[in-house]
Amino acid sequence: MNNTIDKTIEYIREKQTGEVTGHDWFHTKRVYEMALDLAEDQACDLLVVSLASLLHDIEDWKFNGGDETAGPKAAKAFMDSLGVDQDISDHVVQIIYDLSYKGTEKKASMKTIEGMIVQDADRLDALGAIGIARTFAFGATYGNEIFNPEIEPRIVIDASAYKDKSVKSTTVNHFYEKLFNLVSLMNTEKAKVIAKKRHDYMLDFIGVLLRESRASDSIHMALLDKFL
């Protein structure tokens, strides 16, 4: 197990170092370490948890033309190169495929405790202070405005609309369209506790940002109550 994990860490670290959208090696490292923390009080396969958390962003659909199979295929090819057992590889691939948030109308349901742990760990890294930093980094690479009070957030989004890059949006809107929803989607009890603290921090941050932007009478401020 250790040799497999060491080789995976070496590969992913080299592949993701210097990435600027918030999907870098340090994001993967945090997800991996958080997944191991969440797994401590669960009966689960640590090899599956480790591989899935390390490989979860090997090829993100957001950077592959919306292709949700890109990541699973790349992960499978890499694990095959290491000679990972087929059952474990198949389990990891399924987790990676099911992992992503794909809009408010599609709740990705994990079939195993290993998948629940990895999904929680990944979503926790989208919350709190680090989640805020990653969101603004990602928004900049997408060419989004930080905030525009004239562009209302989409509170209900199906999968196709969520993936549609042609829709004009802002970084602040991403909090309403995804991040504020994550606290209610956690699987494990430990993750729920951590998520609530990070969620509340983000609500406070956006409230301050709106007041500093002289937009406290906007629909954005009114909608914050929906996520309390």
N, CA, C and O of each residue as an XYZ file, in Angstrom:
912
protein
N       0.829     -1.209      0.000
C       0.000      0.000      0.000
C       0.864      1.259      0.000
O       0.632      2.161     -0.805
N       1.851      1.335      0.885
C       2.661      2.549      1.004
C       3.363      2.894     -0.302
O       3.439      4.062     -0.681
N       3.882      1.867     -0.997
C       4.582      2.107     -2.255
C       3.635      2.671     -3.312
O       3.995      3.577     -4.064
N       2.429      2.130     -3.358
C       1.421      2.618     -4.304
C       1.058      4.067     -4.005
O       0.969      4.892     -4.914
N       0.849      4.373     -2.727
C       0.490      5.740     -2.338
C       1.642      6.696     -2.601
O       1.432      7.805     -3.091
N       2.852      6.274     -2.280
C       4.024      7.127     -2.520
C       4.165      7.475     -4.003
O       4.439      8.622     -4.355
N       3.978      6.493     -4.853
C       4.089      6.735     -6.303
C       2.964      7.642     -6.795
O       3.170      8.479     -7.674
N       1.786      7.470     -6.228
C       0.652      8.310     -6.615
C       0.888      9.754     -6.189
O       0.637     10.680     -6.961
N       1.365      9.947     -4.973
C       1.677     11.299     -4.495
C       2.728     11.950     -5.386
O       2.590     13.112     -5.769
N       3.768     11.207     -5.712
C       4.840     11.748     -6.556
C       4.285     12.178     -7.923
O       4.638     13.243     -8.430
N       3.426     11.356     -8.510
C       2.871     11.650     -9.831
C       1.955     12.875     -9.791
O       2.088     13.785    -10.609
N       1.028     12.887     -8.837
C       0.059     13.980     -8.768
C       0.732     15.291     -8.375
O       0.376     16.355     -8.884
N       1.695     15.213     -7.478
C       2.383     16.440     -7.079
C       3.084     17.077     -8.286
O       3.010     18.290     -8.482
N       3.752     16.267     -9.076
C       4.434     16.795    -10.260
C       3.430     17.345    -11.267
O       3.671     18.382    -11.884
N       2.308     16.652    -11.434
C       1.305     17.045    -12.424
C       0.606     18.345    -12.037
O       0.283     19.152    -12.908
N       0.370     18.558    -10.749
C      -0.466     19.676    -10.321
C       0.306     20.874     -9.769
O      -0.284     21.932     -9.551
N       1.582     20.732     -9.544
C       2.352     21.848     -8.999
C       2.321     23.035     -9.964
O       2.563     22.883    -11.162
N       2.019     24.213     -9.426
C       1.978     25.421    -10.234
C       0.617     25.716    -10.846
O       0.446     26.755    -11.485
N      -0.347     24.832    -10.668
C      -1.693     25.046    -11.180
C      -2.323     26.236    -10.424
O      -2.161     26.345     -9.209
N      -3.036     27.121    -11.132
C      -3.423     28.399    -10.521
C      -4.922     28.571    -10.283
O      -5.337     29.629     -9.811
N      -5.745     27.573    -10.592
C      -7.190     27.749    -10.446
C      -7.710     27.338     -9.072
O      -8.908     27.444     -8.810
N      -6.827     26.870     -8.193
C      -7.268     26.338     -6.909
C      -7.387     24.833     -6.907
O      -7.742     24.237     -5.890
N      -7.091     24.201     -8.051
C      -7.099     22.739     -8.158
C      -5.648     22.240     -8.225
O      -5.309     21.373     -9.031
N      -4.820     22.800     -7.375
C      -3.385     22.515     -7.393
C      -3.035     21.361     -6.465
O      -3.909     20.746     -5.854
N      -1.725     21.077     -6.372
C      -1.257     19.979     -5.534
C      -1.650     20.187     -4.070
O      -1.987     19.226     -3.378
N      -1.611     21.435     -3.594
C      -1.902     21.661     -2.185
C      -3.382     21.454     -1.877
O      -3.733     21.077     -0.759
N      -4.255     21.698     -2.860
C      -5.666     21.321     -2.710
C      -5.774     19.802     -2.567
O      -6.431     19.308     -1.651
N      -5.136     19.070     -3.466
C      -5.187     17.605     -3.404
C      -4.611     17.089     -2.089
O      -5.152     16.155     -1.497
N      -3.532     17.686     -1.640
C      -2.901     17.273     -0.372
C      -3.855     17.491      0.805
O      -3.960     16.645      1.693
N      -4.543     18.626      0.803
C      -5.498     18.892      1.885
C      -6.660     17.901      1.844
O      -7.093     17.403      2.883
N      -7.158     17.617      0.647
C      -8.258     16.654      0.512
C      -7.818     15.273      1.000
O      -8.556     14.598      1.718
N      -6.633     14.867      0.615
C      -6.087     13.569      1.036
C      -5.972     13.497      2.562
O      -6.392     12.515      3.176
N      -5.408     14.532      3.162
C      -5.215     14.521      4.613
C      -6.542     14.616      5.356
O      -6.719     13.981      6.395
N      -7.482     15.410      4.825
C      -8.803     15.498      5.445
C      -9.538     14.163      5.315
O     -10.216     13.738      6.251
N      -9.413     13.513      4.185
C     -10.060     12.213      3.991
C      -9.557     11.193      5.006
O     -10.336     10.408      5.545
N      -8.268     11.208      5.260
C      -7.707     10.291      6.258
C      -8.237     10.631      7.655
O      -8.496      9.734      8.457
N      -8.397     11.921      7.943
C      -8.964     12.323      9.237
C     -10.403     11.833      9.370
O     -10.784     11.286     10.405
N     -11.195     12.030      8.329
C     -12.597     11.610      8.364
C     -12.731     10.097      8.442
O     -13.720      9.586      8.967
N     -11.736      9.375      7.917
C     -11.784      7.913      7.889
C     -11.437      7.275      9.233
O     -11.653      6.080      9.435
N     -10.901      8.076     10.145
C     -10.406      7.518     11.411
C     -11.475      6.769     12.196
O     -11.183      5.741     12.807
N     -12.714      7.272     12.188
C     -13.771      6.621     12.964
C     -14.768      5.881     12.076
O     -15.923      5.673     12.448
N     -14.290      5.486     10.881
C     -15.147      4.749      9.955
C     -14.503      3.410      9.588
O     -13.281      3.303      9.488
N     -15.336      2.404      9.393
C     -14.847      1.118      8.891
C     -14.779      1.224      7.375
O     -15.802      1.166      6.692
N     -13.564      1.379      6.852
C     -13.446      1.623      5.411
C     -12.098      1.120      4.903
O     -11.214      0.767      5.684
N     -11.962      1.097      3.592
C     -10.733      0.673      2.936
C      -9.859      1.904      2.723
O     -10.161      2.743      1.874
N      -8.786      2.015      3.484
C      -7.936      3.203      3.425
C      -7.202      3.342      2.097
O      -6.877      4.457      1.688
N      -6.939      2.237      1.424
C      -6.286      2.333      0.122
C      -7.230      2.993     -0.887
O      -6.806      3.844     -1.670
N      -8.482      2.609     -0.868
C      -9.468      3.222     -1.759
C      -9.615      4.708     -1.441
O      -9.617      5.543     -2.346
N      -9.738      5.034     -0.159
C      -9.857      6.438      0.263
C      -8.646      7.240     -0.194
O      -8.785      8.347     -0.714
N      -7.464      6.677      0.002
C      -6.220      7.383     -0.341
C      -6.113      7.610     -1.842
O      -5.838      8.726     -2.284
N      -6.327      6.561     -2.629
C      -6.198      6.691     -4.084
C      -7.260      7.629     -4.658
O      -6.962      8.454     -5.521
N      -8.481      7.503     -4.183
C      -9.554      8.352     -4.717
C      -9.328      9.822     -4.375
O      -9.587     10.696     -5.202
N      -8.850     10.098     -3.174
C      -8.614     11.498     -2.796
C      -7.420     12.072     -3.545
O      -7.440     13.244     -3.923
N      -6.396     11.282     -3.763
C      -5.214     11.765     -4.485
C      -5.476     11.927     -5.983
O      -4.892     12.804     -6.620
N      -6.335     11.103     -6.541
C      -6.574     11.126     -7.989
C      -7.858     11.854     -8.380
O      -8.202     11.889     -9.561
N      -8.567     12.428     -7.427
C      -9.900     12.950     -7.728
C      -9.892     14.092     -8.735
O     -10.885     14.299     -9.433
N      -8.790     14.840     -8.827
C      -8.699     15.946     -9.782
C      -7.647     15.683    -10.865
O      -7.092     16.626    -11.429
N      -7.375     14.430    -11.151
C      -6.332     14.106    -12.128
C      -6.646     14.740    -13.483
O      -5.742     15.211    -14.173
N      -7.925     14.752    -13.862
C      -8.388     15.444    -15.074
C      -9.803     15.930    -14.786
O     -10.764     15.180    -14.962
N      -9.938     17.166    -14.348
C     -11.245     17.714    -13.986
C     -12.066     17.998    -15.243
O     -11.541     18.515    -16.229
N     -13.367     17.655    -15.204
C     -14.236     17.882    -16.371
C     -14.299     19.352    -16.748
O     -14.502     19.686    -17.915
N     -14.125     20.247    -15.756
C     -14.222     21.680    -16.038
C     -13.117     22.152    -16.981
O     -13.256     23.176    -17.651
N     -12.026     21.400    -17.026
C     -10.904     21.775    -17.889
C     -10.741     20.803    -19.056
O      -9.717     20.798    -19.739
N     -11.768     19.980    -19.271
C     -11.740     19.002    -20.363
C     -13.019     19.055    -21.179
O     -13.586     18.028    -21.552
N     -13.461     20.283    -21.448
C     -14.631     20.464    -22.294
C     -15.903     19.866    -21.739
O     -16.806     19.520    -22.501
N     -15.996     19.734    -20.401
C     -17.191     19.167    -19.789
C     -17.246     17.652    -19.803
O     -18.269     17.071    -19.439
N     -16.170     17.000    -20.213
C     -16.141     15.535    -20.307
C     -15.983     14.922    -18.913
O     -14.896     14.954    -18.337
N     -17.057     14.373    -18.380
C     -17.043     13.797    -17.037
C     -16.296     12.471    -16.971
O     -16.047     11.960    -15.879
N     -15.935     11.905    -18.121
C     -15.204     10.632    -18.127
C     -13.686     10.831    -18.153
O     -12.931      9.874    -17.983
N     -13.237     12.083    -18.368
C     -11.802     12.328    -18.507
C     -11.033     11.922    -17.248
O     -10.008     11.245    -17.333
N     -11.531     12.337    -16.084
C     -10.869     12.002    -14.831
C     -10.859     10.513    -14.531
O      -9.799      9.948    -14.261
N     -12.028      9.861    -14.574
C     -12.056      8.415    -14.349
C     -11.136      7.633    -15.283
O     -10.470      6.693    -14.849
N     -11.091      8.015    -16.567
C     -10.237      7.321    -17.528
C      -8.753      7.500    -17.186
O      -7.973      6.548    -17.230
N      -8.382      8.737    -16.846
C      -6.984      9.012    -16.514
C      -6.574      8.291    -15.238
O      -5.466      7.764    -15.143
N      -7.470      8.270    -14.259
C      -7.173      7.577    -13.001
C      -7.012      6.079    -13.234
O      -6.114      5.444    -12.681
N      -7.893      5.525    -14.058
C      -7.826      4.089    -14.365
C      -6.503      3.752    -15.046
O      -5.854      2.766    -14.698
N      -6.109      4.568    -16.010
C      -4.855      4.308    -16.723
C      -3.665      4.362    -15.777
O      -2.756      3.536    -15.861
N      -3.677      5.338    -14.875
C      -2.560      5.454    -13.935
C      -2.522      4.268    -12.987
O      -1.456      3.694    -12.764
N      -3.662      3.888    -12.425
C      -3.691      2.749    -11.501
C      -3.305      1.454    -12.204
O      -2.644      0.603    -11.609
N      -3.707      1.297    -13.449
C      -3.294      0.117    -14.215
C      -1.777      0.071    -14.354
O      -1.175     -1.002    -14.311
N      -1.160      1.247    -14.521
C       0.298      1.290    -14.663
C       1.011      0.871    -13.390
O       2.167      0.451    -13.424
N       0.308      0.987    -12.258
C       0.880      0.576    -10.970
C       0.503     -0.854    -10.604
O       1.008     -1.405     -9.625
N      -0.376     -1.447    -11.386
C      -0.820     -2.803    -11.086
C      -1.791     -2.884     -9.927
O      -1.824     -3.890     -9.217
N      -2.588     -1.835     -9.721
C      -3.583     -1.830     -8.650
C      -4.652     -2.877     -8.925
O      -5.097     -3.045    -10.060
N      -5.055     -3.573     -7.880
C      -6.086     -4.601     -7.988
C      -7.337     -4.054     -8.678
O      -7.751     -2.922     -8.428
N      -7.927     -4.870     -9.545
C      -9.052     -4.428    -10.372
C     -10.244     -3.947     -9.540
O     -10.858     -2.932     -9.869
N     -10.569     -4.659     -8.478
C     -11.709     -4.270     -7.646
C     -11.485     -2.901     -7.011
O     -12.395     -2.074     -6.952
N     -10.260     -2.675     -6.538
C      -9.932     -1.389     -5.932
C      -9.965     -0.292     -6.982
O     -10.518      0.784     -6.755
N      -9.374     -0.572     -8.122
C      -9.362      0.403     -9.213
C     -10.778      0.777     -9.648
O     -11.080      1.955     -9.836
N     -11.631     -0.207     -9.804
C     -13.011      0.061    -10.212
C     -13.737      0.920     -9.170
O     -14.507      1.816     -9.516
N     -13.482      0.636     -7.909
C     -14.105      1.394     -6.820
C     -13.651      2.861     -6.870
O     -14.471      3.772     -6.763
N     -12.360      3.076     -7.031
C     -11.800      4.429     -7.098
C     -12.371      5.192     -8.297
O     -12.747      6.358     -8.179
N     -12.429      4.533     -9.427
C     -12.953      5.158    -10.652
C     -14.409      5.591    -10.450
O     -14.796      6.680    -10.875
N     -15.198      4.760     -9.815
C     -16.605      5.102     -9.582
C     -16.716      6.307     -8.657
O     -17.552      7.184     -8.875
N     -15.884      6.354     -7.634
C     -15.898      7.501     -6.721
C     -15.580      8.789     -7.469
O     -16.270      9.794     -7.301
N     -14.549      8.761     -8.284
C     -14.141      9.956     -9.025
C     -15.248     10.410     -9.965
O     -15.492     11.608    -10.110
N     -15.913      9.466    -10.598
C     -17.000      9.809    -11.521
C     -18.174     10.454    -10.788
O     -18.792     11.387    -11.300
N     -18.481      9.955     -9.590
C     -19.649     10.442     -8.839
C     -19.363     11.680     -7.995
O     -20.283     12.276     -7.436
N     -18.107     12.065     -7.902
C     -17.671     13.029     -6.889
C     -18.209     14.434     -7.069
O     -18.660     15.043     -6.099
N     -18.175     14.962     -8.275
C     -18.356     16.397     -8.497
C     -19.764     16.895     -8.233
O     -20.749     16.172     -8.380
N     -19.819     18.154     -7.839
C     -21.066     18.897     -7.734
C     -21.491     19.283     -9.147
O     -20.694     19.825     -9.913
N     -22.754     19.003     -9.490
C     -23.200     19.253    -10.864
C     -24.521     20.012    -10.886
O     -25.402     19.724    -11.695
N     -24.646     20.987     -9.984
C     -25.841     21.804     -9.961
C     -26.764     21.451     -8.803
O     -26.647     20.384     -8.200
N     -27.685     22.366     -8.504
C     -28.569     22.177     -7.358
C     -29.596     21.075     -7.579
O     -30.175     20.560     -6.622
N     -29.822     20.713     -8.834
C     -30.864     19.740     -9.146
C     -30.359     18.307     -9.224
O     -31.150     17.377     -9.387
N     -29.041     18.121     -9.109
C     -28.494     16.773     -9.183
C     -27.620     16.517     -7.963
O     -26.519     17.057     -7.855
N     -28.109     15.699     -7.055
C     -27.376     15.376     -5.835
C     -26.570     14.100     -6.068
O     -27.121     13.000     -6.128
N     -25.254     14.271     -6.198
C     -24.405     13.106     -6.441
C     -24.425     12.209     -5.212
O     -23.971     12.607     -4.140
N     -24.946     11.015     -5.365
C     -25.090     10.092     -4.245
C     -23.966      9.062     -4.263
O     -23.826      8.292     -5.212
N     -23.173      9.062     -3.207
C     -22.090      8.099     -3.090
C     -22.621      6.750     -2.612
O     -23.465      6.671     -1.719
N     -22.106      5.709     -3.224
C     -22.626      4.376     -2.958
C     -21.905      3.669     -1.817
O     -22.409      2.678     -1.289
N     -20.730      4.165     -1.430
C     -19.935      3.507     -0.393
C     -19.424      4.527      0.614
O     -19.384      5.724      0.329
N     -19.035      4.055      1.784
C     -18.502      4.954      2.810
C     -17.201      5.596      2.346
O     -16.912      6.740      2.696
N     -16.415      4.861      1.557
C     -15.176      5.444      1.023
C     -15.488      6.652      0.135
O     -14.825      7.686      0.219
N     -16.507      6.503     -0.718
C     -16.906      7.613     -1.573
C     -17.438      8.790     -0.774
O     -17.146      9.942     -1.095
N     -18.210      8.511      0.256
C     -18.739      9.570      1.116
C     -17.621     10.358      1.780
O     -17.682     11.585      1.870
N     -16.606      9.652      2.240
C     -15.475     10.299      2.911
C     -14.726     11.218      1.951
O     -14.432     12.365      2.287
N     -14.420     10.713      0.761
C     -13.663     11.511     -0.210
C     -14.488     12.708     -0.687
O     -13.954     13.806     -0.847
N     -15.775     12.500     -0.912
C     -16.638     13.595     -1.333
C     -16.686     14.681     -0.254
O     -16.593     15.870     -0.561
N     -16.829     14.275      0.991
C     -16.838     15.246      2.093
C     -15.524     16.023      2.152
O     -15.527     17.244      2.304
N     -14.416     15.321      2.033
C     -13.107     15.971      2.127
C     -12.921     16.997      1.011
O     -12.410     18.092      1.247
N     -13.339     16.639     -0.202
C     -13.223     17.553     -1.336
C     -14.125     18.771     -1.138
O     -13.709     19.899     -1.402
N     -15.338     18.552     -0.683
C     -16.270     19.661     -0.486
C     -15.861     20.559      0.672
O     -16.094     21.767      0.624
N     -15.264     20.003      1.695
C     -14.793     20.839      2.798
C     -13.725     21.824      2.332
O     -13.617     22.927      2.869
N     -12.945     21.431      1.345
C     -11.903     22.327      0.848
C     -12.475     23.441     -0.023
O     -11.751     24.358     -0.411
N     -13.765     23.368     -0.332
C     -14.432     24.444     -1.058
C     -15.110     25.417     -0.098
O     -15.740     26.380     -0.534
N     -14.986     25.173      1.195
C     -15.637     25.989      2.206
C     -14.613     26.741      3.054
O     -13.418     26.450      3.010
N     -15.098     27.706      3.822
C     -14.234     28.441      4.750
C     -13.287     29.381      4.045
O     -13.498     29.757      2.891
N     -12.232     29.759      4.758
C     -11.262     30.721      4.223
C     -10.571     30.191      2.980
O     -10.398     30.918      2.001
N     -10.172     28.917      3.017
C      -9.489     28.360      1.853
C     -10.461     28.250      0.678
O     -10.061     28.420     -0.473
N     -11.712     27.971      0.957
C     -12.711     27.915     -0.100
C     -12.920     29.273     -0.748
O     -13.071     29.369     -1.966
N     -12.929     30.318      0.061
C     -13.061     31.675     -0.477
C     -11.882     31.993     -1.398
O     -12.072     32.482     -2.512
N     -10.673     31.715     -0.929
C      -9.473     31.995     -1.732
C      -9.510     31.223     -3.045
O      -9.214     31.785     -4.099
N      -9.866     29.954     -2.994
C      -9.912     29.130     -4.203
C     -10.975     29.637     -5.171
O     -10.771     29.617     -6.385
N     -12.104     30.089     -4.641
C     -13.188     30.560     -5.495
C     -12.784     31.798     -6.287
O     -13.092     31.901     -7.475
N     -12.106     32.728     -5.647
C     -11.691     33.933     -6.364
C     -10.556     33.637     -7.350
O     -10.468     34.269     -8.402
N      -9.700     32.690     -7.017
C      -8.663     32.285     -7.970
C      -9.301     31.643     -9.200
O      -8.916     31.939    -10.332
N     -10.270     30.769     -8.977
C     -10.947     30.091    -10.080
C     -11.736     31.083    -10.928
O     -11.713     31.013    -12.157
N     -12.435     32.008    -10.271
C     -13.222     32.997    -10.996
C     -12.376     33.861    -11.905
O     -12.798     34.216    -13.005
N     -11.181     34.201    -11.447
C     -10.290     35.032    -12.259
C      -9.853     34.292    -13.515
O      -9.789     34.883    -14.594
N      -9.551     33.007    -13.383
C      -9.113     32.241    -14.552
C     -10.249     32.068    -15.555
O      -9.997     31.895    -16.747
N     -11.492     32.112    -15.088
C     -12.659     32.006    -15.957
C     -13.048     33.348    -16.555
O     -13.936     33.414    -17.404
N     -12.386     34.427    -16.116
C     -12.710     35.754    -16.622
C     -13.970     36.343    -16.025
O     -14.572     37.238    -16.617
N     -14.384     35.857    -14.853
C     -15.590     36.367    -14.212
C     -15.320     37.661    -13.455
O     -14.242     37.839    -12.888
N     -16.285     38.553    -13.446
C     -16.223     39.710    -12.561
C     -16.265     39.223    -11.114
O     -16.821     38.166    -10.819
N     -15.663     40.015    -10.211
C     -15.763     39.669     -8.789
C     -17.218     39.737     -8.346
O     -17.744     38.793     -7.758
N     -17.864     40.868     -8.636
C     -19.248     41.059     -8.220
C     -19.921     42.069     -9.140
O     -19.341     43.090     -9.508
N     -21.143     41.759     -9.494
C     -21.944     42.686    -10.279
C     -23.370     42.587     -9.754
O     -24.032     41.572     -9.970
N     -23.864     43.631     -9.060
C     -25.190     43.547     -8.450
C     -26.314     43.387     -9.458
O     -27.432     43.033     -9.085
N     -26.034     43.644    -10.734
C     -27.056     43.527    -11.763
C     -27.217     42.104    -12.291
O     -28.174     41.803    -13.004
N     -26.268     41.225    -11.935
C     -26.360     39.819    -12.350
C     -26.828     38.995    -11.146
O     -26.069     38.800    -10.197
N     -28.041     38.525    -11.181
C     -28.598     37.786    -10.051
C     -28.100     36.343    -10.044
O     -27.934     35.732    -11.100
N     -27.866     35.805     -8.857
C     -27.471     34.392     -8.766
C     -28.610     33.483     -9.218
O     -29.787     33.816     -9.072
N     -28.238     32.332     -9.768
C     -29.223     31.315    -10.130
C     -29.345     30.349     -8.952
O     -28.427     29.575     -8.681
N     -30.448     30.396     -8.273
C     -30.611     29.591     -7.060
C     -30.914     28.130     -7.399
O     -30.536     27.230     -6.649
N     -31.582     27.894     -8.507
C     -31.855     26.527     -8.961
C     -31.172     26.336    -10.309
O     -31.461     27.059    -11.262
N     -30.267     25.363    -10.389
C     -29.491     25.132    -11.609
C     -29.443     23.641    -11.901
O     -29.077     22.848    -11.034
N     -29.809     23.261    -13.110
C     -29.648     21.854    -13.476
C     -28.219     21.622    -13.971
O     -27.444     22.569    -14.105
N     -27.883     20.389    -14.236
C     -26.504     20.029    -14.561
C     -26.003     20.730    -15.817
O     -24.867     21.203    -15.855
N     -26.841     20.798    -16.840
C     -26.398     21.406    -18.094
C     -26.162     22.901    -17.923
O     -25.206     23.445    -18.476
N     -27.027     23.571    -17.161
C     -26.864     25.006    -16.930
C     -25.632     25.272    -16.078
O     -24.928     26.258    -16.294
N     -25.370     24.399    -15.113
C     -24.216     24.583    -14.250
C     -22.915     24.501    -15.049
O     -21.950     25.206    -14.752
N     -22.898     23.648    -16.047
C     -21.687     23.452    -16.856
C     -21.569     24.423    -18.028
O     -20.548     24.443    -18.715
N     -22.613     25.233    -18.261
C     -22.651     26.115    -19.419
C     -21.771     27.351    -19.206
O     -22.135     28.249    -18.447
N     -20.621     27.398    -19.873
C     -19.683     28.506    -19.717
C     -20.162     29.781    -20.386
O     -19.624     30.856    -20.121
N     -21.162     29.680    -21.248
C     -21.621     30.860    -21.971
C     -22.477     31.773    -21.109
O     -22.699     32.930    -21.466
N     -22.966     31.263    -19.966
C     -23.802     32.059    -19.082
C     -22.925     33.037    -18.305
O     -21.978     32.624    -17.634
N     -23.231     34.309    -18.390
C     -22.455     35.326    -17.700
C     -22.741     35.253    -16.205
O     -23.898     35.294    -15.785
N     -21.688     35.144    -15.406
C     -21.854     35.038    -13.964
C     -20.740     35.823    -13.278
O     -19.941     36.488    -13.938
N     -20.693     35.741    -11.970
C     -19.648     36.409    -11.192
C     -19.126     35.450    -10.132
O     -19.741     34.422     -9.848
N     -17.993     35.798     -9.557
C     -17.433     34.952     -8.499
C     -18.336     34.945     -7.275
O     -18.534     33.896     -6.663
N     -18.883     36.092     -6.911
C     -19.780     36.132     -5.757
C     -21.004     35.248     -5.998
O     -21.477     34.587     -5.074
N     -21.515     35.230     -7.216
C     -22.677     34.382     -7.505
C     -22.384     32.904     -7.288
O     -23.287     32.131     -6.970
N     -21.131     32.510     -7.458
C     -20.761     31.102     -7.277
C     -21.024     30.628     -5.846
O     -21.286     29.447     -5.619
N     -20.953     31.546     -4.888
C     -21.260     31.175     -3.507
C     -22.714     30.738     -3.386
O     -23.022     29.761     -2.703
N     -23.609     31.469     -4.055
C     -25.040     31.146     -4.002
C     -25.365     29.911     -4.831
O     -26.236     29.120     -4.471
N     -24.664     29.759     -5.932
C     -24.991     28.705     -6.888
C     -24.380     27.350     -6.534
O     -24.818     26.312     -7.030
N     -23.361     27.372     -5.670
C     -22.742     26.114     -5.251
C     -22.357     26.095     -3.776
O     -22.861     25.276     -3.008
N     -21.466     26.996     -3.385
C     -20.787     26.847     -2.091
C     -21.726     26.863     -0.892
O     -21.534     26.095      0.051
N     -22.739     27.728     -0.914
C     -23.664     27.786      0.217
C     -24.550     26.545      0.312
O     -25.199     26.326      1.335
N     -24.581     25.736     -0.739
C     -25.382     24.502     -0.726
C     -24.636     23.303     -0.130
O     -25.253     22.307      0.247
N     -23.315     23.406     -0.050
C     -22.528     22.228      0.305
C     -22.726     21.762      1.743
O     -22.625     20.567      2.019
N     -23.005     22.686      2.665
C     -23.144     22.307      4.068
C     -24.254     21.274      4.269
O     -24.167     20.439      5.169
N     -25.287     21.326      3.441
C     -26.406     20.384      3.585
C     -26.165     19.067      2.863
O     -26.999     18.163      2.920
N     -25.022     18.955      2.181
C     -24.746     17.764      1.378
C     -23.668     16.858      1.976
O     -23.281     15.870      1.353
N     -23.183     17.182      3.169
C     -22.148     16.368      3.802
C     -22.702     15.003      4.211
O     -23.866     14.870      4.587
N     -21.848     14.015      4.128
C     -22.253     12.639      4.423
C     -21.943     12.202      5.850
O     -22.785     11.590      6.506
N     -20.748     12.510      6.333
C     -20.303     12.012      7.634
C     -20.544     13.051      8.724
O     -20.555     14.253      8.459
N     -20.736     12.580      9.939
C     -21.029     13.483     11.048
C     -19.862     14.440     11.323
O     -20.077     15.619     11.605
N     -18.655     13.941     11.241
C     -17.492     14.790     11.484
C     -17.414     15.910     10.447
O     -17.102     17.051     10.785
N     -17.693     15.588      9.208
C     -17.655     16.595      8.148
C     -18.760     17.632      8.336
O     -18.551     18.810      8.045
N     -19.922     17.219      8.814
C     -21.028     18.153      9.031
C     -20.658     19.233     10.039
O     -21.022     20.397      9.873
N     -19.935     18.843     11.080
C     -19.519     19.806     12.107
C     -18.522     20.812     11.529
O     -18.652     22.019     11.735
N     -17.536     20.304     10.810
C     -16.524     21.184     10.197
C     -17.172     22.093      9.161
O     -16.865     23.283      9.091
N     -18.068     21.528      8.358
C     -18.712     22.286      7.288
C     -19.531     23.450      7.834
O     -19.518     24.537      7.256
N     -20.239     23.239      8.935
C     -21.087     24.303      9.498
C     -20.235     25.512      9.895
O     -20.630     26.649      9.636
N     -19.104     25.292     10.504
C     -18.232     26.405     10.903
C     -17.713     27.151      9.678
O     -17.683     28.382      9.660
N     -17.307     26.409      8.662
C     -16.772     27.038      7.453
C     -17.883     27.754      6.678
O     -17.659     28.817      6.099
N     -19.058     27.174      6.672
C     -20.222     27.777      6.007
C     -20.555     29.129      6.640
O     -20.753     30.117      5.934
N     -20.616     29.167      7.956
C     -20.946     30.407      8.652
C     -19.903     31.485      8.387
O     -20.243     32.662      8.267
N     -18.642     31.092      8.296
C     -17.572     32.044      7.992
C     -17.786     32.661      6.608
O     -17.601     33.864      6.423
N     -18.176     31.830      5.638
C     -18.400     32.333      4.280
C     -19.602     33.274      4.229
O     -19.566     34.287      3.531
N     -20.665     32.946      4.963
C     -21.820     33.831      5.005
C     -21.431     35.202      5.540
O     -21.832     36.228      4.991
N     -20.648     35.213      6.615
C     -20.180     36.479      7.188
C     -19.340     37.250      6.176
O     -19.496     38.462      6.026
N     -18.460     36.551      5.492
C     -17.580     37.194      4.513
C     -18.382     37.856      3.397
O     -18.138     39.015      3.063
N     -19.329     37.136      2.824
C     -20.116     37.686      1.720
C     -20.975     38.856      2.208
O     -21.162     39.832      1.481
N     -21.494     38.763      3.425
C     -22.259     39.875      3.978
C     -21.420     41.142      4.066
O     -21.881     42.225      3.704
N     -20.185     41.006      4.549
C     -19.274     42.150      4.634
C     -18.937     42.671      3.241
O     -18.937     43.880      3.008
N     -18.650     41.752      2.315
C     -18.312     42.156      0.951
C     -19.454     42.965      0.324
O     -19.210     43.972     -0.342
N     -20.688     42.528      0.535
C     -21.828     43.238     -0.040
C     -21.986     44.628      0.578
O     -22.305     45.589     -0.122
N     -21.763     44.729      1.875
C     -21.870     46.040      2.517
C     -20.767     46.974      2.037
O     -21.015     48.153      1.781
N     -19.551     46.452      1.916
C     -18.447     47.272      1.421
C     -18.660     47.661     -0.041
O     -18.170     48.695     -0.494
N     -19.390     46.828     -0.767
C     -19.685     47.113     -2.176
C     -20.904     48.022     -2.327
O     -21.335     48.304     -3.446
N     -21.460     48.478     -1.206
C     -22.664     49.323     -1.199
C     -23.822     48.615     -1.898
O     -24.595     49.216     -2.644
N     -23.908     47.319     -1.625
C     -24.964     46.514     -2.246
C     -25.809     45.802     -1.200
O     -26.350     44.726     -1.457
N     -25.923     46.407     -0.010
C     -26.648     45.738      1.061
C     -28.156     45.707      0.822
O     -28.881     44.984      1.505
N     -28.634     46.505     -0.164
C     -30.053     46.461     -0.506
C     -30.320     45.614     -1.748
O     -31.424     45.637     -2.292
N     -29.312     44.866     -2.195
C     -29.437     44.060     -3.415
C     -30.111     42.730     -3.133
O     -30.261     42.333     -1.978
N     -30.513     42.047     -4.190
C     -31.095     40.716     -4.065
C     -30.099     39.750     -3.437
O     -30.495     38.789     -2.778
N     -28.814     40.001     -3.637
C     -27.781     39.132     -3.063
C     -27.855     39.133     -1.543
O     -27.791     38.070     -0.925
N     -27.989     40.310     -0.927
C     -28.078     40.372      0.533
C     -29.358     39.714      1.029
O     -29.346     39.001      2.032
N     -30.447     39.949      0.336
C     -31.715     39.343      0.726
C     -31.653     37.818      0.680
O     -32.252     37.139      1.514
N     -30.926     37.288     -0.296
C     -30.836     35.837     -0.460
C     -29.958     35.159      0.588
O     -30.039     33.945      0.772
N     -29.117     35.938      1.277
C     -28.254     35.311      2.289
C     -29.067     34.593      3.353
O     -28.648     33.548      3.851
N     -30.231     35.142      3.709
C     -31.052     34.521      4.736
C     -31.463     33.102      4.375
O     -31.703     32.272      5.252
N     -31.543     32.832      3.071
C     -31.934     31.491      2.614
C     -30.917     30.439      3.049
O     -31.256     29.264      3.182
N     -29.665     30.861      3.270
C     -28.599     29.902      3.552
C     -28.147     29.899      5.010
O     -27.157     29.249      5.345
N     -28.863     30.619      5.885
C     -28.481     30.643      7.287
C     -28.722     29.284      7.950
O     -28.455     29.121      9.140
